[in-house]
Amino acid sequence: MSDTCCQKKKHRSEEEIRALCNRLSRMEGQIRGIRTMVEEDTYCTDILTQAAAVSAALNAFKSELLSNHIRTCVADDLREGKDEVVDELLDTLKKLMK
């Protein structure tokens, strides 16, 4: 992780926190389910199907978080004349596209 993630803070609404945490909780449950499948010698393609579902859930989480980030942090910084937020956003998008 970069140093910027430890230096900046973001106030989130209760609704945003709840929505993001709900997504994370579902993913945690899916991961526990996959672990159980591995421990119970479940057939490979069934495990891979569940792993794909977790990947899709993580992508949805990242999409929601990114959308919120652009609507709040990026927009606010641009309104305040902090154009460097564009470079930060581009760096973040590059990381997400790897």
MDAnalysis code that builds the backbone (N, CA, C; Angstrom):
import MDAnalysis as mda
import numpy as np

u = mda.Universe.empty(294, n_residues=98, atom_resindex=np.repeat(np.arange(98), 3), trajectory=True)
u.add_TopologyAttr("name", ["N", "CA", "C"] * 98)
u.add_TopologyAttr("resid", np.arange(1, 99))
u.add_TopologyAttr("resname", ["MET", "SER", "ASP", "THR", "CYS", "CYS", "GLN", "LYS", "LYS", "LYS", "HIS", "ARG", "SER", "GLU", "GLU", "GLU", "ILE", "ARG", "ALA", "LEU", "CYS", "ASN", "ARG", "LEU", "SER", "ARG", "MET", "GLU", "GLY", "GLN", "ILE", "ARG", "GLY", "ILE", "ARG", "THR", "MET", "VAL", "GLU", "GLU", "ASP", "THR", "TYR", "CYS", "THR", "ASP", "ILE", "LEU", "THR", "GLN", "ALA", "ALA", "ALA", "VAL", "SER", "ALA", "ALA", "LEU", "ASN", "ALA", "PHE", "LYS", "SER", "GLU", "LEU", "LEU", "SER", "ASN", "HIS", "ILE", "ARG", "THR", "CYS", "VAL", "ALA", "ASP", "ASP", "LEU", "ARG", "GLU", "GLY", "LYS", "ASP", "GLU", "VAL", "VAL", "ASP", "GLU", "LEU", "LEU", "ASP", "THR", "LEU", "LYS", "LYS", "LEU", "MET", "LYS"])
u.atoms.positions = np.array([
    [0.834, -1.187, 0.000],
    [0.000, 0.000, 0.000],
    [0.874, 1.244, 0.000],
    [0.373, 2.296, -0.605],
    [1.138, 3.529, -0.664],
    [0.977, 4.317, 0.629],
    [1.851, 5.293, 0.805],
    [1.796, 6.126, 1.994],
    [0.533, 6.968, 2.047],
    [-0.029, 7.313, 0.868],
    [-1.197, 8.186, 0.861],
    [-2.392, 7.553, 1.552],
    [-2.495, 6.244, 1.522],
    [-3.651, 5.609, 2.156],
    [-3.608, 5.770, 3.668],
    [-2.437, 5.994, 4.214],
    [-2.310, 6.130, 5.661],
    [-2.371, 7.583, 6.113],
    [-2.190, 8.515, 5.189],
    [-2.157, 9.928, 5.549],
    [-3.517, 10.605, 5.424],
    [-4.330, 10.150, 4.522],
    [-5.615, 10.793, 4.278],
    [-6.722, 10.036, 4.990],
    [-7.771, 10.747, 5.319],
    [-8.958, 10.154, 5.935],
    [-10.164, 10.537, 5.105],
    [-11.216, 9.752, 5.200],
    [-12.449, 10.010, 4.460],
    [-13.615, 9.796, 5.400],
    [-14.416, 10.817, 5.595],
    [-15.639, 10.646, 6.382],
    [-16.704, 10.055, 5.472],
    [-17.269, 8.933, 5.894],
    [-18.327, 8.272, 5.126],
    [-19.644, 8.363, 5.886],
    [-20.713, 8.475, 5.136],
    [-22.035, 8.486, 5.751],
    [-22.324, 7.099, 6.328],
    [-23.241, 7.051, 7.243],
    [-23.645, 5.761, 7.822],
    [-24.161, 4.828, 6.727],
    [-24.883, 5.383, 5.769],
    [-25.424, 4.580, 4.661],
    [-24.300, 3.972, 3.819],
    [-23.279, 4.779, 3.512],
    [-22.159, 4.271, 2.723],
    [-21.403, 3.186, 3.492],
    [-21.149, 3.432, 4.772],
    [-20.464, 2.437, 5.605],
    [-21.253, 1.143, 5.632],
    [-22.543, 1.245, 5.843],
    [-23.399, 0.059, 5.918],
    [-23.368, -0.721, 4.601],
    [-23.487, -0.013, 3.476],
    [-23.497, -0.676, 2.170],
    [-22.169, -1.381, 1.896],
    [-21.054, -0.696, 2.171],
    [-19.747, -1.299, 1.929],
    [-19.500, -2.480, 2.868],
    [-19.848, -2.319, 4.128],
    [-19.645, -3.410, 5.092],
    [-20.525, -4.614, 4.773],
    [-21.737, -4.372, 4.284],
    [-22.606, -5.484, 3.884],
    [-21.969, -6.279, 2.752],
    [-21.403, -5.574, 1.782],
    [-20.717, -6.263, 0.676],
    [-19.539, -7.075, 1.205],
    [-18.767, -6.486, 2.104],
    [-17.616, -7.194, 2.672],
    [-18.051, -8.420, 3.467],
    [-19.119, -8.288, 4.215],
    [-19.621, -9.426, 4.995],
    [-20.051, -10.577, 4.096],
    [-20.708, -10.244, 2.991],
    [-21.104, -11.291, 2.048],
    [-19.879, -11.992, 1.467],
    [-18.852, -11.200, 1.136],
    [-17.629, -11.806, 0.591],
    [-16.947, -12.691, 1.636],
    [-16.928, -12.236, 2.876],
    [-16.344, -13.063, 3.943],
    [-17.064, -14.403, 4.038],
    [-18.382, -14.360, 3.952],
    [-19.164, -15.595, 3.981],
    [-18.847, -16.488, 2.796],
    [-18.699, -15.879, 1.629],
    [-18.367, -16.659, 0.433],
    [-16.980, -17.298, 0.575],
    [-16.027, -16.569, 1.101],
    [-14.673, -17.107, 1.293],
    [-14.697, -18.264, 2.292],
    [-15.440, -18.101, 3.376],
    [-15.558, -19.202, 4.347],
    [-16.188, -20.427, 3.684],
    [-17.165, -20.185, 2.833],
    [-17.798, -21.284, 2.113],
    [-16.823, -22.002, 1.195],
    [-15.977, -21.239, 0.533],
    [-14.974, -21.841, -0.347],
    [-13.993, -22.669, 0.476],
    [-13.585, -22.141, 1.619],
    [-12.671, -22.888, 2.484],
    [-13.288, -24.226, 2.878],
    [-14.561, -24.197, 3.235],
    [-15.267, -25.426, 3.589],
    [-15.299, -26.386, 2.406],
    [-15.547, -25.845, 1.227],
    [-15.571, -26.683, 0.028],
    [-14.222, -27.376, -0.182],
    [-13.129, -26.634, 0.015],
    [-11.795, -27.217, -0.134],
    [-11.590, -28.313, 0.907],
    [-11.952, -28.011, 2.150],
    [-11.773, -28.982, 3.239],
    [-12.622, -30.234, 3.037],
    [-13.741, -30.088, 2.355],
    [-14.646, -31.222, 2.140],
    [-14.433, -31.890, 0.782],
    [-13.309, -31.590, 0.134],
    [-12.949, -32.209, -1.145],
    [-13.996, -32.002, -2.234],
    [-14.580, -30.819, -2.274],
    [-15.556, -30.490, -3.306],
    [-14.867, -30.455, -4.664],
    [-15.597, -30.808, -5.680],
    [-15.071, -30.866, -7.047],
    [-14.536, -29.492, -7.471],
    [-13.427, -29.518, -8.185],
    [-12.700, -28.285, -8.553],
    [-13.575, -27.244, -9.235],
    [-14.364, -27.653, -10.222],
    [-15.141, -26.651, -10.966],
    [-16.192, -25.975, -10.086],
    [-16.692, -26.683, -9.089],
    [-17.643, -26.070, -8.160],
    [-16.959, -24.997, -7.313],
    [-15.732, -25.284, -6.897],
    [-14.972, -24.295, -6.126],
    [-14.633, -23.098, -7.008],
    [-14.226, -23.365, -8.240],
    [-13.896, -22.272, -9.161],
    [-15.103, -21.385, -9.442],
    [-16.264, -21.984, -9.518],
    [-17.489, -21.205, -9.724],
    [-17.721, -20.255, -8.550],
    [-17.511, -20.760, -7.343],
    [-17.673, -19.907, -6.159],
    [-16.590, -18.835, -6.092],
    [-15.370, -19.191, -6.513],
    [-14.290, -18.206, -6.537],
    [-14.613, -17.093, -7.528],
    [-15.202, -17.444, -8.648],
    [-15.610, -16.431, -9.629],
    [-16.671, -15.506, -9.041],
    [-17.560, -16.061, -8.236],
    [-18.592, -15.242, -7.588],
    [-17.950, -14.254, -6.615],
    [-16.916, -14.683, -5.906],
    [-16.210, -13.784, -4.987],
    [-15.506, -12.680, -5.776],
    [-14.893, -13.044, -6.891],
    [-14.242, -12.036, -7.736],
    [-15.247, -10.996, -8.218],
    [-16.409, -11.460, -8.635],
    [-17.454, -10.532, -9.088],
    [-17.913, -9.638, -7.939],
    [-18.044, -10.205, -6.750],
    [-18.459, -9.424, -5.584],
    [-17.400, -8.381, -5.232],
    [-16.123, -8.751, -5.325],
    [-15.054, -7.804, -5.044],
    [-15.036, -6.689, -6.089],
    [-15.264, -7.037, -7.344],
    [-15.341, -6.015, -8.389],
    [-16.491, -5.047, -8.127],
    [-17.633, -5.564, -7.679],
    [-18.777, -4.701, -7.363],
    [-18.446, -3.788, -6.184],
    [-17.737, -4.308, -5.189],
    [-17.308, -3.510, -4.044],
    [-16.392, -2.372, -4.507],
    [-15.393, -2.722, -5.332],
    [-14.453, -1.715, -5.826],
    [-15.176, -0.667, -6.667],
    [-16.128, -1.091, -7.469],
    [-16.881, -0.163, -8.306],
    [-17.681, 0.821, -7.460],
    [-18.342, 0.307, -6.431],
    [-19.122, 1.174, -5.545],
    [-18.217, 2.158, -4.809],
    [-17.087, 1.663, -4.300],
    [-16.160, 2.531, -3.577],
    [-15.562, 3.588, -4.508],
    [-15.198, 3.192, -5.717],
    [-14.644, 4.136, -6.683],
    [-15.670, 5.201, -7.067],
    [-16.899, 4.784, -7.294],
    [-17.961, 5.741, -7.625],
    [-18.140, 6.766, -6.508],
    [-18.185, 6.271, -5.278],
    [-18.313, 7.180, -4.131],
    [-17.116, 8.113, -4.042],
    [-15.930, 7.578, -4.299],
    [-14.705, 8.386, -4.242],
    [-14.752, 9.516, -5.265],
    [-15.150, 9.198, -6.477],
    [-15.205, 10.219, -7.532],
    [-16.252, 11.272, -7.199],
    [-17.403, 10.831, -6.732],
    [-18.496, 11.774, -6.426],
    [-18.174, 12.692, -5.244],
    [-17.354, 12.220, -4.325],
    [-17.087, 13.018, -3.115],
    [-15.665, 13.557, -3.121],
    [-14.695, 12.729, -2.841],
    [-13.305, 13.174, -2.677],
    [-12.786, 13.899, -3.919],
    [-12.913, 13.274, -5.075],
    [-12.370, 13.860, -6.304],
    [-13.110, 15.153, -6.644],
    [-14.427, 15.104, -6.619],
    [-15.215, 16.296, -6.951],
    [-14.916, 17.445, -5.987],
    [-14.845, 17.141, -4.692],
    [-14.554, 18.186, -3.703],
    [-13.172, 18.796, -3.935],
    [-12.173, 17.936, -4.172],
    [-10.821, 18.446, -4.404],
    [-10.757, 19.297, -5.666],
    [-11.433, 18.879, -6.723],
    [-11.438, 19.673, -7.951],
    [-12.087, 21.030, -7.728],
    [-13.189, 21.047, -6.983],
    [-13.852, 22.321, -6.675],
    [-12.936, 23.255, -5.882],
    [-12.043, 22.650, -5.075],
    [-11.103, 23.440, -4.270],
    [-9.821, 23.771, -5.040],
    [-9.774, 23.386, -6.327],
    [-8.612, 23.696, -7.150],
    [-7.448, 22.741, -6.981],
    [-7.673, 21.618, -6.347],
    [-6.607, 20.624, -6.123],
    [-6.556, 19.662, -7.307],
    [-5.968, 20.123, -8.402],
    [-5.925, 19.350, -9.641],
    [-5.095, 18.075, -9.527],
    [-4.217, 17.995, -8.539],
    [-3.394, 16.796, -8.367],
    [-4.244, 15.552, -8.083],
    [-5.498, 15.752, -7.694],
    [-6.388, 14.619, -7.440],
    [-6.632, 13.819, -8.716],
    [-6.511, 14.465, -9.865],
    [-6.693, 13.772, -11.139],
    [-5.580, 12.743, -11.325],
    [-4.333, 13.132, -11.036],
    [-3.214, 12.186, -11.144],
    [-3.382, 11.037, -10.158],
    [-3.830, 11.346, -8.958],
    [-4.069, 10.306, -7.956],
    [-5.139, 9.332, -8.449],
    [-6.195, 9.863, -9.036],
    [-7.266, 9.015, -9.566],
    [-6.747, 8.143, -10.702],
    [-5.963, 8.713, -11.593],
    [-5.405, 7.935, -12.701],
    [-4.496, 6.818, -12.191],
    [-3.691, 7.102, -11.173],
    [-2.839, 6.059, -10.575],
    [-3.693, 4.957, -9.962],
    [-4.761, 5.338, -9.300],
    [-5.659, 4.355, -8.706],
    [-6.304, 3.477, -9.780],
    [-6.752, 4.116, -10.860],
    [-7.371, 3.349, -11.955],
    [-6.380, 2.371, -12.581],
    [-5.124, 2.779, -12.713],
    [-4.114, 1.868, -13.249],
    [-3.963, 0.644, -12.362],
    [-3.958, 0.846, -11.061],
    [-3.847, -0.271, -10.114],
    [-5.052, -1.197, -10.212],
    [-6.231, -0.623, -10.388],
    [-7.443, -1.433, -10.475],
    [-7.498, -2.244, -11.756],
    [-6.822, -1.776, -12.798],
    [-6.892, -2.447, -14.103],
    [-5.837, -3.525, -14.288],
    [-4.980, -3.721, -13.306],
    [-3.943, -4.755, -13.420],
    [-4.542, -6.136, -13.388],
])
